[in-house]
């Protein structure tokens, strides 16, 4: 089986529930490192991969080989056919490239969004199980709300009232809005 045909078979079909992003090595993701792996696997009569080994891993020691081996359990292709019956035994080489996704552009917060996030983080920061990052996030959104409020010409008194109202309203919001969880704002 030629390599281009193998790649076509591996990428065709339904999108799996678990994809490459779920297997990207944590250390490599944190350090923003991309990598390549070359696997060699046996194709079973079911089309699943077996006895996979890492032939090449670049760069080494970042977990790309282990991630590729985990992902190989998801691969399926057409097995060899002998006398009209699927048989095991074909060995295939599977090149894999690990690339970091491009971050979507950050959309600026509106004053109302900053107030919702401030309220949500305030409720969490005041809970008995609060951690340092809960208080940090509350402070960050407080600063954002104050800056956006002053830019919009909202008086300090009105902004304070709106912030208190946001905390009260957030006591009933569950779960935390996704927009408030993004630490890039």
Secondary structure, DSSP 8 states (H G I E B T S, - for coil): --HHHHHHHHH-SS--SS-HHHHS-HHHHHTT--EEEEEEEEE-TTSBEEEEEEEEEESTTSSHHHHHHHHHTT-B---EEETTEEES-EEEEEEEEE------------HHHHHHHHHHHHHHHTSTT--HHHHHHHHHHHHHHHHHHHHTT--HHHHHHHHHHHHHHHTT--S--HHHH-TT-
